[in-house]
Amino acid sequence: MDKVLVEFPKLNLEFNVTREAFMIGDFAIYWYAILIAVGAILAIIYGLSHAKKYGVDPDKLIDIAIFALVFGIIGARLYYVIFNLESYTSFSDIINIRDGGLAIYGGLIFGIIAGFVVCKINKTKFLPALDIAAGGFFIGQAIGRWGNFVNQEAFGVNTDSIFGMYSESTESYLSSVGWELFKQGIEVDPTKPVHPCFLYESVWCAIGFLIILLYRKHRKFDGEIFLFYAAWYGTGRAFIEGLRTDSLMVGGFRVSQVLSIAAAVLAVIVIAALRIKIAKERKTNPDYLMLYADTKESKAQFKEAPEVLLQKAEVLLIEAENTLNDAEKNINRLCGEAEASENLEELANELMTEEETLQLADKQIDLVIAKISLASSIIDEVYDSGEAEEETEEIASEDEAENVNEIEAIKLEIESAREYLKECFDTIADARELLEKENELDTPEETQEEREAHEILDTVIDEGEETDEASPNESK
């Protein structure tokens, strides 16, 4: 494995890098491939962990990601080859990506098109999926760009900044293309440090990713996160591309720089226009361009069966009831109303001071209220109403009652919580009864048909018996 010494003179840093990570027989596995794979895996993990926040089914997102990744690599290669045709003489050269030659914009274009097609096939909303992909793009690019560092490529012109980088590879490359760069009006000294463009782009993408984690909560419409990606990445890439010495050119223009500027400007205009439009329309129509994640259709994807929800709510209420019983025992002990216990935990509680006991009871009631509130919200999913939450809030405010001592206040809270627990159990019972009735009515038409069939049969039999009596010779 050939090693290259990479220096950052003003930072007093040196690195020995090699393209090959390891060998499998005579086959080399390159760091560039490993870094791209790691970036892709982390991007998919990010997407799956955030899918539900955008209203997208994670299982369907995996299909989209796989096809988008495959076609993205194909597109990245085609884009590079199209704008660099003179360097390829055979089909085997074109498909040999191990020697480098992938363009991010080609990957984005083909990946997005493939993702759109798969979204249509598996019935996934495209714009929310595109918003998720934007975060994945940032992750993949922030990590993948370090493959350029290992390969000592995608660097810029000479610089005196503290980030200036030098290696024998940069000197060799600049010496070979110096005349071509000079014809473009770019003068370089191969022996001097150059801009580490890979580093700039990696950091720029990492910052962009951190911003969208905050921006996500403030988005107004589906597709806005992707538009932010286009604006942020496009702006950074436009400046960074202007520093590079290996840009794909058409005439006297850097292709990626032109695309970057166009994408950034268009994205900013669309975001501004839609936000102004939304602010105006939502004054009269709150659902105008509503985020898909907030729609009933989206939420219905992730709802559990009513029976499962009711079971979860019941378990929470039972836990709340047990905690409430413990709180009541502690208060009764303070009032001298509790019986002696052989339970070690209760014996330990008896050693607490009155103040400690009251604090414990307060915490137990807080826990009860939290569990009732959670159970209520689960029941609300079945009934789709907000009454339970309001009642729970009333319980939580009982401790604000005046003119009663602390023990009496806690007793009131316990009594109120116990009453509400009973109501919740009754609600669950009613819900289960309702579900049973709905299940019984799942096939009403079939049941009615059976009844009608029986009535017809009975009529035929009766008529047959009468006919037999009148005409004994007719046996059929």
C-alpha positions as CSV (number, residue, x, y, z in Angstrom):
1,M,0.0,0.0,0.0
2,D,1.5,3.3,-1.1
3,K,1.4,6.0,1.6
4,V,1.2,9.7,1.0
5,L,2.4,12.3,3.5
6,V,-0.2,15.0,3.8
7,E,0.9,18.2,5.6
8,F,-0.9,21.2,7.0
9,P,2.2,23.4,7.6
10,K,0.6,26.3,9.6
11,L,-1.2,23.8,11.8
12,N,1.9,21.7,12.3
13,L,-0.1,18.6,11.4
14,E,1.1,15.6,9.3
15,F,-0.8,12.5,8.2
16,N,0.3,9.4,6.3
17,V,-2.7,8.3,4.2
18,T,-3.3,5.5,1.8
19,R,-6.2,4.8,-0.6
20,E,-6.4,1.1,0.4
21,A,-8.0,0.2,3.7
22,F,-7.2,-3.5,3.5
23,M,-6.8,-6.3,0.9
24,I,-8.9,-9.4,0.3
25,G,-6.4,-11.5,-1.6
26,D,-5.4,-9.3,-4.5
27,F,-8.5,-7.2,-4.3
28,A,-8.1,-3.8,-2.5
29,I,-10.9,-2.3,-0.5
30,Y,-10.6,1.5,-0.7
31,W,-11.2,4.0,2.1
32,Y,-13.3,6.0,-0.3
33,A,-15.8,3.2,-0.7
34,I,-15.9,2.5,3.1
35,L,-16.6,6.2,3.9
36,I,-19.4,6.4,1.3
37,A,-20.9,3.2,2.7
38,V,-20.6,4.5,6.3
39,G,-22.2,7.8,5.2
40,A,-25.1,6.0,3.5
41,I,-25.7,3.7,6.5
42,L,-25.8,6.6,8.9
43,A,-28.1,8.6,6.5
44,I,-30.5,5.6,6.4
45,I,-30.4,5.2,10.2
46,Y,-31.2,9.0,10.6
47,G,-34.1,8.6,8.1
48,L,-35.6,5.6,9.8
49,S,-35.4,7.3,13.3
50,H,-37.1,10.5,12.0
51,A,-39.5,8.9,9.5
52,K,-42.6,9.1,11.8
53,K,-41.9,12.7,12.6
54,Y,-42.5,13.5,8.9
55,G,-45.5,11.0,8.6
56,V,-43.6,8.4,6.6
57,D,-43.7,4.7,7.2
58,P,-40.2,3.5,8.1
59,D,-40.6,0.2,6.3
60,K,-41.5,2.0,3.0
61,L,-38.7,4.4,3.5
62,I,-36.2,1.5,3.4
63,D,-37.4,0.6,-0.1
64,I,-37.1,4.2,-1.2
65,A,-33.5,4.6,0.3
66,I,-32.2,1.4,-1.4
67,F,-33.4,2.3,-4.9
68,A,-32.4,6.0,-4.5
69,L,-28.9,4.9,-3.4
70,V,-28.3,2.5,-6.3
71,F,-29.6,4.9,-8.9
72,G,-27.8,7.8,-7.2
73,I,-24.4,6.0,-7.7
74,I,-25.3,5.3,-11.3
75,G,-26.3,9.0,-11.8
76,A,-23.2,10.3,-10.1
77,R,-21.0,8.3,-12.5
78,L,-23.0,9.2,-15.7
79,Y,-22.9,12.9,-14.8
80,Y,-19.2,12.8,-14.4
81,V,-18.6,10.8,-17.6
82,I,-20.9,13.1,-19.7
83,F,-18.9,16.2,-18.8
84,N,-15.6,14.4,-19.1
85,L,-16.1,12.2,-22.2
86,E,-12.6,12.8,-23.6
87,S,-11.1,10.8,-20.7
88,Y,-13.0,7.6,-21.5
89,T,-12.3,5.3,-24.5
90,S,-14.2,2.1,-23.6
91,F,-17.3,0.9,-21.7
92,S,-15.2,-0.8,-19.2
93,D,-13.5,2.6,-18.4
94,I,-16.9,4.2,-18.0
95,I,-18.2,1.6,-15.4
96,N,-14.9,1.4,-13.5
97,I,-15.7,3.7,-10.5
98,R,-12.9,2.3,-8.5
99,D,-10.6,4.8,-10.2
100,G,-12.8,7.7,-9.0
101,G,-15.1,9.9,-10.9
102,L,-18.5,10.5,-9.1
103,A,-20.3,13.8,-9.2
104,I,-22.7,14.7,-6.4
105,Y,-25.2,16.5,-8.5
106,G,-25.7,13.5,-10.8
107,G,-26.2,11.4,-7.7
108,L,-28.8,13.8,-6.3
109,I,-30.7,14.1,-9.6
110,F,-30.9,10.4,-10.3
111,G,-31.5,9.5,-6.6
112,I,-34.4,11.9,-6.3
113,I,-36.0,10.7,-9.6
114,A,-35.7,7.1,-8.3
115,G,-37.1,8.0,-5.0
116,F,-40.1,9.7,-6.7
117,V,-40.9,6.6,-8.7
118,V,-40.7,4.3,-5.7
119,C,-42.9,6.7,-3.7
120,K,-45.6,6.4,-6.4
121,I,-45.3,2.6,-6.4
122,N,-45.5,2.1,-2.6
123,K,-47.9,5.0,-2.1
124,T,-45.7,7.2,0.1
125,K,-45.9,11.0,0.1
126,F,-42.9,12.2,-1.8
127,L,-42.3,15.7,-0.3
128,P,-42.1,14.4,3.4
129,A,-39.8,11.7,2.1
130,L,-37.7,14.3,0.4
131,D,-37.4,16.3,3.6
132,I,-36.1,13.2,5.4
133,A,-33.6,12.6,2.5
134,A,-32.2,16.2,2.9
135,G,-30.8,15.2,6.3
136,G,-29.4,12.1,4.8
137,F,-27.7,14.0,2.0
138,F,-26.0,16.3,4.6
139,I,-24.8,13.2,6.5
140,G,-23.6,11.3,3.5
141,Q,-21.7,14.3,2.0
142,A,-20.1,15.4,5.4
143,I,-18.6,11.9,5.8
144,G,-18.1,10.9,2.1
145,R,-16.0,14.0,1.4
146,W,-13.2,12.6,3.6
147,G,-12.7,10.0,0.9
148,N,-11.4,12.9,-1.2
149,F,-8.9,13.6,1.5
150,V,-7.6,10.0,1.5
151,N,-7.4,10.1,-2.3
152,Q,-5.9,13.6,-2.2
153,E,-8.4,15.0,-4.7
154,A,-11.0,17.7,-4.8
155,F,-8.6,20.4,-3.6
156,G,-8.3,24.0,-4.6
157,V,-5.9,26.7,-5.7
158,N,-3.0,28.0,-3.5
159,T,-3.7,29.5,-0.2
160,D,-1.8,31.2,2.7
161,S,-4.6,30.4,5.2
162,I,-3.9,28.2,8.3
163,F,-5.8,25.4,6.6
164,G,-3.4,25.2,3.7
165,M,-2.6,21.6,2.7
166,Y,0.3,20.1,0.8
167,S,1.3,16.6,-0.4
168,E,3.3,15.1,-3.3
169,S,-0.1,14.2,-4.8
170,T,-1.3,17.8,-4.9
171,E,2.1,18.9,-6.4
172,S,2.0,16.2,-9.0
173,Y,-1.6,16.9,-10.1
174,L,-1.1,20.7,-10.3
175,S,2.1,20.2,-12.3
176,S,0.2,18.1,-14.8
177,V,-2.8,20.5,-15.2
178,G,-0.9,23.8,-14.7
179,W,-1.1,24.9,-18.3
180,E,-4.8,24.1,-18.6
181,L,-5.5,26.1,-15.5
182,F,-3.4,29.0,-16.8
183,K,-5.5,29.1,-20.0
184,Q,-8.6,29.5,-17.7
185,G,-6.9,32.5,-16.0
186,I,-5.8,30.4,-12.9
187,E,-2.2,30.5,-11.8
188,V,-1.0,27.9,-9.3
189,D,2.4,27.0,-7.8
190,P,2.4,23.2,-7.3
191,T,5.0,23.5,-4.5
192,K,2.7,25.6,-2.3
193,P,-0.2,24.6,0.0
194,V,-3.7,24.5,-1.5
195,H,-7.3,24.9,-0.2
196,P,-8.6,21.6,1.3
197,C,-12.0,22.0,-0.4
198,F,-13.1,18.6,0.9
199,L,-12.7,19.9,4.5
200,Y,-14.7,23.0,3.8
201,E,-17.6,21.1,2.2
202,S,-17.6,18.5,4.9
203,V,-17.9,21.1,7.7
204,W,-20.5,23.1,5.7
205,C,-22.7,20.0,5.4
206,A,-22.2,19.1,9.1
207,I,-23.4,22.6,10.1
208,G,-26.3,22.3,7.7
209,F,-27.4,19.0,9.2
210,L,-27.3,20.5,12.7
211,I,-29.4,23.5,11.5
212,I,-32.2,21.2,10.0
213,L,-32.5,19.4,13.4
214,L,-33.7,22.8,14.8
215,Y,-35.4,24.0,11.6
216,R,-37.6,20.9,11.4
217,K,-39.8,22.1,14.2
218,H,-40.4,25.4,12.5
219,R,-41.1,24.2,9.0
220,K,-44.4,25.4,7.5
221,F,-44.9,23.0,4.6
222,D,-43.7,19.7,3.2
223,G,-40.6,20.0,1.1
224,E,-39.3,23.0,3.0
225,I,-36.4,21.1,4.6
226,F,-35.2,19.9,1.2
227,L,-35.5,23.5,-0.1
228,F,-33.3,24.6,2.8
229,Y,-30.8,21.9,1.9
230,A,-30.7,23.1,-1.7
231,A,-30.2,26.7,-0.5
232,W,-27.6,25.9,2.1
233,Y,-25.6,23.4,0.1
234,G,-25.9,25.4,-3.1
235,T,-24.6,28.5,-1.4
236,G,-21.6,26.8,0.1
237,R,-20.8,24.7,-3.0
238,A,-20.9,27.8,-5.2
239,F,-18.1,29.4,-3.2
240,I,-16.1,26.2,-2.7
241,E,-16.4,25.2,-6.4
242,G,-14.9,28.5,-7.3
243,L,-11.7,27.5,-5.5
244,R,-11.3,24.0,-7.0
245,T,-8.8,23.1,-9.7
246,D,-10.7,20.0,-11.0
247,S,-14.1,21.4,-11.9
248,L,-16.2,19.9,-14.7
249,M,-16.4,22.7,-17.4
250,V,-18.8,23.6,-20.2
251,G,-17.3,26.5,-22.2
252,G,-15.9,28.8,-19.6
253,F,-18.3,27.9,-16.9
254,R,-18.0,25.5,-14.0
255,V,-21.1,23.2,-14.3
256,S,-21.5,22.5,-10.6
257,Q,-21.1,26.2,-9.7
258,V,-23.8,27.2,-12.1
259,L,-26.1,24.5,-10.8
260,S,-25.3,25.5,-7.2
261,I,-26.2,29.2,-7.7
262,A,-29.4,28.3,-9.6
263,A,-30.5,25.8,-6.9
264,A,-29.8,28.2,-4.0
265,V,-31.5,31.2,-5.6
266,L,-34.6,29.2,-6.7
267,A,-34.9,27.5,-3.3
268,V,-34.8,30.8,-1.4
269,I,-37.4,32.3,-3.7
270,V,-39.8,29.3,-3.3
271,I,-39.4,29.2,0.5
272,A,-40.1,32.9,0.8
273,A,-43.1,32.8,-1.6
274,L,-44.7,29.8,0.1
275,R,-44.2,31.1,3.6
276,I,-45.8,34.4,2.6
277,K,-48.7,32.6,0.9
278,I,-49.2,30.3,3.9
279,A,-49.2,33.1,6.4
280,K,-52.0,34.8,4.4
281,E,-54.1,31.7,3.6
282,R,-54.0,30.2,7.1
283,K,-55.8,33.2,8.5
284,T,-59.0,31.9,6.9
285,N,-58.0,28.3,6.3
286,P,-55.8,26.8,9.1
287,D,-55.4,23.5,7.0
288,Y,-53.9,25.2,4.0
289,L,-50.8,23.2,3.0
290,M,-50.9,21.4,6.3
291,L,-47.9,19.3,7.1
292,Y,-48.6,15.7,6.2
293,A,-47.4,14.5,9.6
294,D,-50.3,16.4,11.2
295,T,-53.0,14.9,9.1
296,K,-55.4,12.2,10.2
297,E,-54.3,10.0,7.2
298,S,-50.7,10.2,8.4
299,K,-51.5,9.5,12.1
300,A,-53.7,6.6,11.1
301,Q,-50.6,4.7,9.7
302,F,-49.1,4.4,13.1
303,K,-52.2,3.8,15.3
304,E,-52.3,0.5,17.2
305,A,-55.4,-1.6,17.3
306,P,-58.0,-0.2,19.8
307,E,-57.8,-3.4,21.9
308,V,-54.1,-3.0,22.3
309,L,-54.5,0.7,23.2
310,L,-57.1,-0.1,25.8
311,Q,-54.9,-2.8,27.3
312,K,-52.0,-0.4,27.6
313,A,-54.3,2.2,29.3
314,E,-55.6,-0.4,31.7
315,V,-52.1,-1.4,32.7
316,L,-51.2,2.2,33.4
317,L,-54.3,2.7,35.5
318,I,-53.6,-0.4,37.5
319,E,-50.1,0.9,38.2
320,A,-51.6,4.3,39.1
321,E,-54.1,2.6,41.5
322,N,-51.3,0.7,43.3
323,T,-49.3,3.8,43.7
324,L,-52.3,5.6,45.0
325,N,-52.9,2.9,47.5
326,D,-49.3,3.3,48.7
327,A,-49.8,7.1,49.1
328,E,-53.0,6.5,51.0
329,K,-51.3,4.1,53.4
330,N,-48.6,6.6,54.1
331,I,-51.2,9.3,54.9
332,N,-53.3,7.0,57.0
333,R,-50.2,6.1,59.0
334,L,-49.6,9.8,59.8
335,C,-53.2,10.1,60.9
336,G,-52.9,6.9,63.1
337,E,-55.4,5.0,61.0
338,A,-53.0,2.5,59.5
339,E,-52.6,-1.1,60.8
340,A,-49.2,-2.5,61.6
341,S,-47.5,-4.1,58.7
342,E,-45.0,-6.9,58.2
343,N,-44.0,-5.6,54.7
344,L,-40.3,-4.5,54.8
345,E,-40.9,-1.5,52.4
346,E,-43.8,-0.3,54.5
347,L,-41.8,-0.8,57.7
348,A,-39.1,1.4,56.2
349,N,-41.6,4.1,55.4
350,E,-42.8,4.1,59.0
351,L,-39.3,5.3,60.0
352,M,-39.6,8.4,57.9
353,T,-40.4,11.8,59.5
354,E,-43.8,13.4,58.9
355,E,-42.3,15.9,56.5
356,E,-40.6,13.1,54.5
357,T,-43.8,11.1,54.4
358,L,-45.7,14.1,53.0
359,Q,-43.0,14.6,50.4
360,L,-43.2,11.0,49.4
361,A,-47.0,11.1,49.2
362,D,-46.8,14.2,47.0
363,K,-44.4,12.5,44.6
364,Q,-46.6,9.4,44.5
365,I,-49.6,11.5,43.6
366,D,-47.6,13.3,40.9
367,L,-46.8,9.9,39.5
368,V,-50.4,8.8,39.7
369,I,-51.5,11.9,37.9
370,A,-48.9,11.4,35.2
371,K,-49.9,7.8,34.6
372,I,-53.6,8.7,34.5
373,S,-52.9,11.5,32.1
374,L,-51.0,9.1,29.8
375,A,-53.7,6.5,30.1
376,S,-56.3,9.2,29.3
377,S,-54.4,10.2,26.2
378,I,-54.3,6.6,25.1
379,I,-58.1,6.3,25.6
380,D,-58.5,9.5,23.7
381,E,-56.9,7.8,20.7
382,V,-59.7,5.3,20.8
383,Y,-62.5,7.8,21.3
384,D,-60.8,10.8,19.6
385,S,-61.8,13.3,22.2
386,G,-60.0,15.5,24.7
387,E,-62.3,15.3,27.7
388,A,-60.0,13.0,29.7
389,E,-57.1,15.3,29.6
390,E,-59.1,18.2,30.9
391,E,-60.3,16.2,33.8
392,T,-56.8,15.1,34.6
393,E,-55.7,18.7,34.7
394,E,-58.4,19.4,37.2
395,I,-57.0,16.7,39.5
396,A,-53.5,18.2,39.1
397,S,-54.8,21.5,40.4
398,E,-56.4,20.2,43.5
399,D,-53.3,21.0,45.6
400,E,-54.1,24.7,45.0
401,A,-57.1,24.5,47.4
402,E,-56.8,26.9,50.2
403,N,-57.9,26.8,53.9
404,V,-57.0,23.1,54.4
405,N,-53.8,21.7,55.9
406,E,-51.3,19.7,53.9
407,I,-52.6,16.2,55.0
408,E,-56.2,17.1,54.2
409,A,-55.1,18.5,50.8
410,I,-53.4,15.2,49.9
411,K,-56.4,13.3,51.1
412,L,-58.5,15.4,48.7
413,E,-56.1,14.7,45.9
414,I,-56.2,10.9,46.6
415,E,-60.0,10.9,46.7
416,S,-60.2,12.9,43.4
417,A,-57.7,10.7,41.7
418,R,-59.5,7.6,42.9
419,E,-62.7,8.9,41.5
420,Y,-61.1,9.6,38.2
421,L,-59.4,6.2,38.1
422,K,-62.9,4.6,38.4
423,E,-64.1,6.8,35.6
424,C,-61.2,5.7,33.4
425,F,-61.8,2.0,34.2
426,D,-65.5,2.5,33.3
427,T,-64.5,4.3,30.1
428,I,-62.3,1.3,29.1
429,A,-65.1,-1.1,29.9
430,D,-67.5,1.0,27.7
431,A,-64.9,1.1,24.9
432,R,-64.4,-2.7,25.0
433,E,-68.2,-3.2,24.9
434,L,-68.5,-0.9,21.9
435,L,-65.7,-2.7,20.1
436,E,-67.3,-6.0,20.7
437,K,-70.6,-4.7,19.2
438,E,-68.7,-3.4,16.2
439,N,-67.1,-6.7,15.7
440,E,-70.4,-8.4,15.9
441,L,-71.7,-6.1,13.2
442,D,-68.7,-6.6,10.9
443,T,-70.7,-8.8,8.5
444,P,-74.3,-7.6,8.9
445,E,-75.2,-8.3,5.3
446,E,-74.2,-12.0,5.5
447,T,-76.2,-12.5,8.6
448,Q,-79.2,-10.9,7.0
449,E,-78.8,-13.1,4.0
450,E,-78.6,-16.2,6.1
451,R,-81.8,-15.2,7.9
452,E,-83.6,-14.6,4.6
453,A,-82.4,-18.0,3.3
454,H,-83.7,-19.7,6.3
455,E,-87.1,-18.0,5.9
456,I,-87.3,-19.0,2.2
457,L,-86.3,-22.6,3.1
458,D,-89.0,-22.7,5.8
459,T,-91.6,-21.4,3.3
460,V,-90.6,-24.0,0.6
461,I,-90.8,-26.8,3.1
462,D,-94.2,-25.7,4.3
463,E,-95.5,-25.4,0.7
464,G,-94.0,-28.7,-0.2
465,E,-95.7,-30.4,2.7
466,E,-99.1,-28.9,1.6
467,T,-98.4,-29.9,-2.0
468,D,-97.6,-33.5,-1.0
469,E,-100.9,-33.8,0.9
470,A,-102.9,-32.5,-2.1
471,S,-100.9,-34.6,-4.7
472,P,-99.3,-37.7,-3.1
473,N,-98.1,-38.9,-6.6
474,E,-95.8,-35.9,-7.0
475,S,-92.7,-36.9,-5.2
476,K,-90.5,-34.0,-6.2
